[in-house]
Amino acid sequence: MVAVAVAAAVGVLLLAGAGDAAGDEAREAAAVRALVARLLGPGPAADFSVSVERALATKPGLDTYSLGGGGAARVRVRGSTGVAAAAGLHRYLRDFCGCHVAWSGSQLRLPRPLPAVPGELTEATPNRYRYYQNVCTQSYSFVWWDWARWEREIDWMALNGINLALAWSGQEAIWQRVYLALGLTQTEINEFFTGPAFLAWGRMGNLHTWDGPLPPSWHIKQLYLQHRVLDRMRSFGMTPVLPAFAGHVPEAVTRVFPQVNVTKMGSWGHFNCSYSCSFLLAPEDPMFPVIGSLFLRELVKEFGTDHIYGADTFNEMQPPSSAPSYLAAATTAVYEAMIAVDTEAVWLLQGWLFQHQPQFWGPAQIGAVLGAVPRGRLLVLDLFAESQPVYTRTASFQGQPFIWCMLHNFGGNHGLFGALEAVNGGPEAARLFPNSTMVGTGMAPEGISQNEVVYSLMAELGWRKDPVPDLAAWVTNFAAQRYGVSHPDAGAAWRLLLRSVYNCSGEACRGHNRSPLVRRPSLQMNTSVWYNRSSVFEAWRLLLTSAPSLAASPAFRYDLLDLTRQAVQELVSLYYEEARSAYLSKELTSLLRAGGVLAYELLPALDELLASDSRFLLGSWLEQARAAAVSEAEADFYEQNSRYQLTLWGPEGNILDYANKQLAGLVANYYTPRWRLFLEALADSVAQGIPFQQHQFDKNAFQLEQAFVLSKQRYPSQPRGDTVDLAKKIFLKYYPRWVAGSW
């Protein structure tokens, strides 16, 4: 009986997003041909023949591609969908041509003649879905994007086989229409929405008001952008996930409808109720289906639909009641508001709530949510499955379909991190789990454009039935494809990184950089790491050794900078430990020496290194925000939004440094002054024989942090200096000290 139920649930999902085959095939093939031209240029694109044929998939819903030709003939790329064809193209470029597609820049030097495919290579994905995004990604990475940047991302998605992804831009414009129709004033609506950099948490009910309001131009531009994003995603055969009503409403709803039954939720993220404590509509209130259906009807009217919708009612918020009857009713209300508008609706639910508050979400509470939606109409994202899977303790989500997701990154932080062994084996383990209802794999980072090796592996696993058999060989090949040539030292460096920074294991693994470098200093900072730092320093040496052969590769220069940045991060921890020990021993000379190196030599050297690459510039980051504006005042507002997110994450440092980045300008004008203040305070404490006052330091540090957020200082958006030379300079100064163990 269980197997029959599982099959039925999966069967419902196989129908979701299914379109008119004949009409869609031509459109999807045309989209892939256009992608080939954008990626390779019109000349090389002529060497590829692309077609989309639904009949290529021998099993319904399982994307399939086929490769053939090459040599003296055109390369034939066929796919059962546009996404499948794009993934097949990527497979050919990667495995036959040694190319590499990446956020940081692609390596696309094609050999001539193009390599022939032996016979016909056919590959089918083992699961229905390859999912992408986290609700937070919309704010940490996408918030300031224009169409040109979105176009590159959707191309990346298609090439990596993504066929299910959030498309949440422009929803505030729809909500504005709904709220006005309900009788709210424009002022009340403006007071409700957060600023652009914090919309993700407004959408999940965690925040309201903070760093808003949204300018009218924001709504216009986001509507335009959403239409283009949806059109391009659909042209590849992707299924965009649109938002739905989760139950949160502005407080002003209680003015218009005095009898409405709402619950004021608790605070979130150390924010007070001026910015959190959202109002949650009671599931039995007659306004719940009215508001929910009004929103979805207006949304579908504007954007069309592919019948899958996302909504998160209790993201990092404890429900008003733990009674299963309440949780079932709250879940049912959300789902029924969906099907009142779209009878084919499938609800995509982030399973983070079950993982984040396990003490609340016991078997009865989880069962109430999962059982309130017909089986197959709830699609659960097991969001952090590489570290803390939920499917194993919920009997495969009690029969509801789920997607095994790799979360990996928190806050869009820089910092080398990965759990590649767990990622490699995780999807197969989930598929083989008794009565598994797994229907896909997913990448759900809070922020992107970091640790690309992790995402390359995860994307490949979406098409594999088994784990990669030899990860050491895989990363060696990854490096050769990324740089366009094989080099023994580069390969050895990557194998060391695989065994160290990319081999985190256990439930404690989180891709959230808590290095002292990017935290407000104190005497209690934890400098422990899960790897041997010697591996990082040796990989650094090996990568530098390969520089004479590889320096022409932009990807190599990016990786050399990133690895040097990581080495400096390790050095900051070591010099901090020495300074702390000197303080505790009241050795002023040692404290001044270690602190002087950290704050006056090491951090300035890091900032200079970061300034050599446009991808590590604060100026580029802030310029994205300013470019989204239509006036100078609006540009200043957007820049301040961006600065707040990078640093204080709230008016009082509420989620301080959660979204930390290592960018030129941010290191020089935010992290470095804070470190200098701390080390000077320690030195004064020792010199005067008085205890260090952490509370007073925190107050002083906040003044520095707030001054940075409110500053109007502009930063360069063009790189300066040579990455290789600067990395070598840092290496020659600090590597011998590491080897000698002398700080």
ZAMARGU-4260 file (C-alpha; in steps of 0.2 Angstrom, whole numbers, plus 5000, padded with zeros to 4 digits):
<rodrens>
0) 5000/5000/5000 | 5014/5012/5004 | 5022/5009/4987 | 5006/5013/4978 | 5003/5029/4988
5) 5021/5035/4984 | 5018/5031/4966 | 5002/5041/4966 | 5010/5056/4974 | 5024/5056/4961
10) 5011/5054/4947 | 5002/5070/4952 | 5019/5079/4951 | 5023/5072/4934 | 5008/5081/4927
15) 5014/5098/4935 | 5021/5110/4922 | 5017/5098/4908 | 5013/5109/4893 | 5008/5107/4875
20) 5022/5096/4868 | 5021/5100/4849 | 5020/5119/4851 | 5033/5119/4865 | 5046/5109/4857
25) 5050/5122/4843 | 5050/5136/4856 | 5062/5127/4867 | 5074/5122/4853 | 5075/5140/4847
30) 5079/5145/4865 | 5093/5133/4866 | 5100/5138/4849 | 5100/5156/4855 | 5109/5151/4871
35) 5122/5143/4861 | 5125/5159/4851 | 5126/5169/4867 | 5138/5157/4874 | 5150/5153/4860
40) 5146/5166/4847 | 5137/5165/4831 | 5152/5157/4821 | 5155/5142/4833 | 5136/5140/4836
45) 5134/5135/4818 | 5144/5119/4822 | 5129/5113/4833 | 5113/5106/4828 | 5099/5107/4842
50) 5082/5099/4843 | 5069/5096/4856 | 5059/5080/4855 | 5047/5075/4869 | 5048/5057/4863
55) 5066/5055/4868 | 5061/5053/4886 | 5057/5035/4888 | 5049/5038/4905 | 5037/5052/4908
60) 5044/5067/4917 | 5062/5061/4916 | 5072/5073/4906 | 5084/5065/4893 | 5097/5071/4881
65) 5106/5063/4867 | 5123/5068/4859 | 5131/5063/4843 | 5141/5069/4828 | 5156/5080/4829
70) 5172/5078/4820 | 5169/5082/4802 | 5150/5083/4806 | 5140/5095/4816 | 5137/5091/4834
75) 5120/5084/4837 | 5111/5089/4853 | 5094/5082/4856 | 5084/5084/4872 | 5067/5079/4878
80) 5065/5097/4884 | 5075/5113/4881 | 5083/5111/4898 | 5088/5094/4894 | 5095/5099/4877
85) 5105/5113/4886 | 5111/5101/4899 | 5117/5090/4885 | 5126/5104/4877 | 5135/5107/4893
90) 5140/5089/4895 | 5148/5090/4878 | 5157/5106/4881 | 5163/5099/4898 | 5167/5081/4895
95) 5172/5082/4876 | 5180/5099/4874 | 5187/5102/4892 | 5176/5118/4894 | 5169/5125/4910
100) 5154/5136/4914 | 5154/5146/4930 | 5147/5162/4939 | 5165/5169/4940 | 5168/5167/4921
105) 5167/5153/4909 | 5182/5144/4900 | 5176/5140/4882 | 5191/5137/4871 | 5184/5125/4859
110) 5196/5112/4851 | 5197/5111/4832 | 5190/5101/4824 | 5176/5098/4837 | 5178/5081/4846
115) 5167/5067/4839 | 5155/5058/4850 | 5158/5040/4849 | 5141/5033/4843 | 5126/5040/4852
120) 5127/5046/4870 | 5110/5046/4879 | 5108/5051/4897 | 5092/5052/4907 | 5090/5061/4924
125) 5085/5049/4938 | 5072/5062/4945 | 5059/5073/4939 | 5066/5090/4946 | 5082/5099/4948
130) 5078/5114/4959 | 5087/5130/4962 | 5086/5145/4974 | 5082/5149/4992 | 5069/5162/4996
135) 5084/5172/5004 | 5094/5171/4987 | 5082/5184/4980 | 5089/5196/4993 | 5107/5191/4996
140) 5112/5189/4978 | 5098/5194/4965 | 5091/5210/4973 | 5099/5223/4962 | 5100/5213/4946
145) 5095/5220/4929 | 5089/5209/4914 | 5107/5207/4907 | 5112/5198/4923 | 5096/5188/4925
150) 5099/5182/4907 | 5116/5176/4911 | 5109/5167/4926 | 5095/5158/4917 | 5108/5152/4904
155) 5118/5145/4918 | 5102/5137/4925 | 5098/5129/4909 | 5116/5123/4906 | 5116/5115/4923
160) 5099/5106/4920 | 5089/5117/4932 | 5070/5114/4928 | 5062/5121/4944 | 5066/5138/4951
165) 5058/5152/4961 | 5052/5167/4951 | 5047/5180/4965 | 5051/5197/4958 | 5037/5209/4956
170) 5026/5202/4969 | 5025/5217/4980 | 5017/5227/4965 | 5003/5213/4965 | 5001/5214/4984
175) 5000/5233/4982 | 4985/5231/4970 | 4977/5219/4982 | 4979/5230/4998 | 4972/5245/4989
180) 4957/5235/4983 | 4955/5229/5001 | 4954/5248/5007 | 4972/5251/5014 | 4979/5268/5010
185) 4995/5270/5000 | 5004/5276/5016 | 4999/5260/5025 | 5006/5250/5011 | 5022/5260/5010
190) 5024/5258/5029 | 5022/5239/5028 | 5035/5234/5014 | 5053/5232/5019 | 5067/5240/5008
195) 5073/5230/4993 | 5088/5221/5002 | 5076/5214/5015 | 5061/5208/5004 | 5065/5190/5007
200) 5061/5191/5025 | 5045/5202/5022 | 5039/5189/5010 | 5041/5175/5024 | 5033/5186/5037
205) 5048/5188/5047 | 5050/5207/5045 | 5040/5222/5039 | 5044/5241/5037 | 5063/5239/5040
210) 5073/5251/5029 | 5058/5254/5017 | 5048/5260/5009 | 5049/5254/4991 | 5049/5268/4978
215) 5035/5267/4965 | 5049/5265/4952 | 5054/5249/4961 | 5037/5241/4957 | 5037/5246/4939
220) 5054/5239/4935 | 5051/5223/4945 | 5036/5219/4935 | 5045/5222/4919 | 5059/5211/4925
225) 5048/5197/4931 | 5039/5196/4914 | 5056/5194/4905 | 5062/5181/4918 | 5047/5171/4916
230) 5047/5172/4897 | 5065/5166/4896 | 5063/5152/4909 | 5047/5145/4901 | 5056/5146/4884
235) 5068/5133/4890 | 5054/5122/4897 | 5058/5127/4915 | 5044/5127/4928 | 5044/5144/4937
240) 5038/5144/4955 | 5027/5159/4959 | 5022/5165/4977 | 5006/5162/4985 | 4998/5169/5001
245) 5005/5162/5017 | 4993/5171/5029 | 5003/5186/5035 | 4995/5203/5033 | 4999/5221/5037
250) 4993/5228/5053 | 4982/5240/5044 | 4971/5226/5039 | 4964/5227/5056 | 4959/5245/5053
255) 4949/5241/5038 | 4941/5225/5045 | 4940/5228/5064 | 4933/5210/5067 | 4947/5201/5058
260) 4955/5187/5068 | 4973/5189/5069 | 4988/5184/5080 | 5002/5195/5083 | 5018/5183/5081
265) 5033/5184/5091 | 5049/5194/5087 | 5062/5188/5074 | 5080/5190/5072 | 5082/5202/5088
270) 5071/5215/5079 | 5058/5223/5090 | 5040/5224/5085 | 5042/5240/5076 | 5050/5229/5062
275) 5044/5211/5066 | 5030/5203/5076 | 5020/5200/5060 | 5001/5198/5060 | 4995/5181/5055
280) 4977/5178/5049 | 4968/5165/5058 | 4965/5150/5046 | 4946/5150/5050 | 4944/5169/5047
285) 4933/5172/5032 | 4946/5184/5026 | 4959/5171/5023 | 4952/5164/5007 | 4947/5181/5001
290) 4964/5188/5003 | 4973/5173/4997 | 4962/5171/4981 | 4963/5189/4977 | 4982/5189/4977
295) 4984/5173/4967 | 4970/5178/4955 | 4979/5195/4952 | 4996/5186/4951 | 4990/5173/4938
300) 4981/5187/4928 | 4998/5196/4927 | 5010/5182/4924 | 5001/5167/4919 | 5005/5151/4929
305) 5014/5134/4929 | 5004/5128/4944 | 5018/5127/4957 | 5017/5140/4971 | 5028/5144/4986
310) 5023/5149/5003 | 5031/5148/5020 | 5019/5152/5035 | 5031/5148/5049 | 5048/5151/5043
315) 5059/5153/5059 | 5043/5158/5069 | 5035/5147/5082 | 5016/5145/5078 | 5004/5152/5090
320) 4999/5134/5095 | 5007/5117/5094 | 4990/5108/5093 | 4990/5097/5078 | 4972/5103/5074
325) 4978/5121/5073 | 4993/5117/5062 | 4982/5107/5050 | 4970/5121/5049 | 4983/5134/5045
330) 4991/5123/5032 | 4974/5119/5024 | 4969/5137/5023 | 4985/5141/5013 | 4982/5126/5001
335) 4963/5130/4999 | 4967/5148/4994 | 4978/5141/4981 | 4966/5129/4973 | 4951/5141/4974
340) 4961/5150/4960 | 4971/5136/4952 | 4963/5118/4954 | 4980/5111/4948 | 4990/5120/4961
345) 5005/5111/4969 | 5012/5119/4985 | 5031/5120/4986 | 5036/5121/5005 | 5053/5125/5011
350) 5056/5111/5025 | 5068/5123/5034 | 5055/5125/5048 | 5056/5107/5053 | 5075/5107/5054
355) 5076/5125/5062 | 5065/5121/5077 | 5065/5103/5080 | 5060/5105/5098 | 5043/5112/5092
360) 5041/5101/5077 | 5038/5084/5084 | 5030/5070/5075 | 5012/5075/5078 | 5016/5093/5073
365) 5025/5088/5057 | 5012/5075/5053 | 4998/5088/5055 | 5006/5099/5041 | 5011/5085/5029
370) 4994/5077/5031 | 4983/5093/5028 | 4987/5093/5009 | 4982/5079/4997 | 4997/5068/4994
375) 5006/5074/4979 | 5000/5092/4980 | 5014/5097/4993 | 5031/5097/4987 | 5044/5098/5001
380) 5061/5105/5000 | 5073/5096/5012 | 5083/5112/5012 | 5098/5107/5022 | 5099/5088/5017
385) 5118/5088/5015 | 5120/5091/5034 | 5103/5089/5043 | 5091/5079/5032 | 5073/5079/5038
390) 5067/5065/5027 | 5076/5052/5037 | 5066/5056/5053 | 5049/5059/5045 | 5047/5043/5035
395) 5051/5052/5019 | 5040/5066/5024 | 5026/5054/5027 | 5023/5050/5009 | 5023/5068/5002
400) 5036/5071/4988 | 5052/5079/4992 | 5067/5087/4984 | 5085/5083/4992 | 5093/5100/4993
405) 5110/5106/4996 | 5109/5123/5006 | 5128/5125/5008 | 5129/5144/5010 | 5122/5156/5022
410) 5122/5175/5020 | 5131/5175/5003 | 5147/5174/5014 | 5165/5172/5006 | 5175/5158/5013
415) 5181/5141/5006 | 5168/5128/5012 | 5160/5112/5007 | 5154/5095/5012 | 5158/5086/4996
420) 5158/5068/5002 | 5140/5071/5010 | 5134/5080/4994 | 5141/5066/4983 | 5132/5052/4993
425) 5117/5061/4999 | 5105/5060/4984 | 5108/5041/4981 | 5105/5038/5000 | 5088/5047/4999
430) 5083/5038/4983 | 5087/5021/4992 | 5078/5026/5008 | 5064/5014/5012 | 5048/5020/5002
435) 5057/5035/4997 | 5046/5049/4989 | 5061/5059/4983 | 5057/5067/4966 | 5073/5078/4963
440) 5089/5086/4969 | 5091/5105/4972 | 5103/5119/4976 | 5096/5131/4989 | 5110/5143/4994
445) 5106/5159/5003 | 5119/5167/4992 | 5128/5162/4976 | 5145/5167/4967 | 5156/5157/4979
450) 5164/5139/4980 | 5159/5135/4963 | 5166/5118/4964 | 5152/5113/4976 | 5139/5119/4964
455) 5147/5110/4949 | 5147/5094/4958 | 5129/5096/4964 | 5123/5100/4946 | 5131/5085/4939
460) 5123/5074/4953 | 5106/5080/4946 | 5110/5069/4931 | 5119/5054/4939 | 5111/5039/4946
465) 5126/5035/4957 | 5139/5046/4966 | 5155/5051/4958 | 5166/5036/4961 | 5182/5046/4964
470) 5181/5063/4970 | 5200/5066/4970 | 5200/5062/4951 | 5184/5073/4949 | 5192/5089/4957
475) 5208/5086/4947 | 5198/5086/4931 | 5187/5101/4937 | 5203/5111/4939 | 5209/5106/4921
480) 5192/5111/4914 | 5191/5127/4924 | 5208/5133/4918 | 5208/5126/4901 | 5224/5115/4904
485) 5229/5102/4915 | 5243/5106/4928 | 5250/5094/4941 | 5252/5107/4954 | 5235/5115/4952
490) 5227/5097/4952 | 5237/5093/4968 | 5231/5110/4976 | 5213/5105/4973 | 5215/5088/4980
495) 5222/5096/4996 | 5207/5107/4997 | 5195/5093/4994 | 5202/5084/5009 | 5202/5100/5020
500) 5190/5115/5018 | 5179/5105/5006 | 5177/5089/5017 | 5167/5096/5032 | 5156/5082/5040
505) 5143/5080/5053 | 5128/5091/5058 | 5139/5105/5064 | 5144/5109/5046 | 5137/5126/5040
510) 5143/5137/5026 | 5142/5152/5037 | 5159/5161/5039 | 5162/5165/5057 | 5180/5169/5055
515) 5187/5182/5067 | 5191/5193/5052 | 5173/5196/5048 | 5166/5197/5066 | 5165/5210/5079
520) 5181/5206/5089 | 5180/5200/5107 | 5191/5189/5119 | 5179/5174/5116 | 5180/5172/5098
525) 5181/5154/5092 | 5196/5150/5079 | 5194/5132/5078 | 5191/5124/5060 | 5187/5107/5054
530) 5202/5105/5044 | 5221/5105/5045 | 5226/5123/5041 | 5242/5116/5034 | 5232/5109/5019
535) 5226/5127/5015 | 5244/5134/5015 | 5251/5120/5005 | 5237/5121/4992 | 5241/5140/4992
540) 5260/5136/4988 | 5255/5124/4974 | 5243/5135/4966 | 5256/5149/4966 | 5268/5137/4959
545) 5257/5134/4944 | 5254/5153/4941 | 5267/5155/4927 | 5258/5142/4916 | 5240/5147/4921
550) 5240/5166/4925 | 5232/5169/4908 | 5216/5160/4914 | 5203/5172/4923 | 5196/5158/4933
555) 5214/5154/4939 | 5217/5171/4944 | 5200/5171/4953 | 5204/5155/4962 | 5222/5161/4967
560) 5214/5177/4975 | 5201/5167/4984 | 5213/5154/4991 | 5225/5169/4996 | 5210/5177/5004
565) 5207/5161/5014 | 5225/5160/5019 | 5224/5178/5025 | 5208/5173/5035 | 5218/5159/5043
570) 5232/5171/5047 | 5220/5183/5055 | 5214/5169/5067 | 5232/5165/5072 | 5238/5182/5075
575) 5222/5185/5085 | 5226/5170/5096 | 5243/5177/5099 | 5236/5194/5103 | 5223/5187/5115
580) 5237/5176/5123 | 5248/5191/5125 | 5233/5201/5133 | 5229/5188/5145 | 5248/5186/5150
585) 5249/5206/5151 | 5263/5206/5139 | 5261/5223/5130 | 5276/5221/5118 | 5269/5204/5111
590) 5252/5211/5110 | 5257/5227/5100 | 5268/5216/5089 | 5254/5203/5085 | 5240/5216/5084
595) 5251/5228/5073 | 5254/5214/5060 | 5235/5209/5060 | 5228/5227/5059 | 5241/5237/5050
600) 5249/5225/5039 | 5239/5209/5035 | 5221/5217/5033 | 5228/5231/5022 | 5237/5218/5011
605) 5221/5208/5010 | 5211/5224/5004 | 5224/5228/4991 | 5223/5210/4985 | 5204/5211/4984
610) 5205/5227/4974 | 5214/5218/4960 | 5198/5209/4954 | 5181/5217/4950 | 5172/5202/4958
615) 5179/5207/4975 | 5175/5226/4975 | 5163/5234/4987 | 5162/5248/4973 | 5155/5235/4961
620) 5143/5229/4974 | 5136/5246/4978 | 5136/5251/4960 | 5123/5237/4956 | 5112/5245/4969
625) 5114/5262/4963 | 5111/5257/4945 | 5094/5250/4950 | 5088/5268/4954 | 5080/5281/4944
630) 5086/5296/4954 | 5101/5301/4964 | 5090/5301/4980 | 5084/5283/4976 | 5102/5278/4972
635) 5108/5284/4989 | 5093/5274/4997 | 5097/5258/4988 | 5116/5260/4993 | 5111/5262/5011
640) 5100/5246/5010 | 5115/5237/5003 | 5127/5243/5016 | 5115/5238/5030 | 5113/5221/5023
645) 5132/5218/5022 | 5135/5224/5040 | 5123/5229/5054 | 5108/5219/5046 | 5096/5230/5056
650) 5096/5247/5065 | 5105/5241/5080 | 5116/5227/5073 | 5102/5215/5075 | 5109/5201/5065
655) 5127/5208/5064 | 5138/5203/5051 | 5127/5188/5045 | 5129/5193/5027 | 5148/5197/5029
660) 5158/5198/5013 | 5177/5200/5010 | 5177/5215/4997 | 5190/5228/4994 | 5184/5244/5003
665) 5173/5234/5016 | 5190/5226/5023 | 5198/5243/5023 | 5184/5254/5030 | 5174/5242/5040
670) 5183/5227/5047 | 5200/5235/5048 | 5195/5251/5059 | 5185/5239/5070 | 5200/5228/5073
675) 5211/5243/5076 | 5199/5249/5089 | 5199/5232/5098 | 5218/5230/5098 | 5220/5248/5104
680) 5208/5245/5118 | 5217/5229/5123 | 5234/5238/5123 | 5226/5252/5134 | 5219/5239/5146
685) 5236/5231/5148 | 5246/5248/5149 | 5234/5255/5162 | 5231/5239/5172 | 5213/5240/5170
690) 5201/5226/5164 | 5195/5226/5145 | 5177/5232/5145 | 5168/5222/5131 | 5152/5231/5133
695) 5160/5248/5131 | 5170/5242/5116 | 5154/5235/5108 | 5146/5253/5110 | 5161/5261/5102
700) 5162/5248/5088 | 5144/5251/5084 | 5148/5269/5081 | 5160/5264/5068 | 5149/5251/5060
705) 5134/5264/5059 | 5146/5277/5052 | 5151/5265/5038 | 5132/5262/5034 | 5128/5280/5033
710) 5143/5285/5024 | 5142/5292/5007 | 5160/5288/5002 | 5161/5281/4984 | 5172/5266/4980
715) 5181/5261/4965 | 5172/5249/4953 | 5187/5245/4942 | 5201/5234/4948 | 5219/5240/4951
720) 5235/5230/4953 | 5240/5212/4948 | 5232/5198/4957 | 5246/5186/4954 | 5260/5198/4960
725) 5250/5203/4975 | 5246/5185/4980 | 5265/5181/4978 | 5269/5196/4989 | 5258/5191/5003
730) 5264/5173/5001 | 5283/5177/5002 | 5280/5187/5018 | 5269/5176/5028 | 5271/5158/5021
735) 5289/5156/5029 | 5282/5162/5046 | 5269/5148/5045 | 5282/5135/5041 | 5293/5141/5055
740) 5278/5143/5067 | 5284/5160/5071 | 5271/5174/5072
</rodrens>
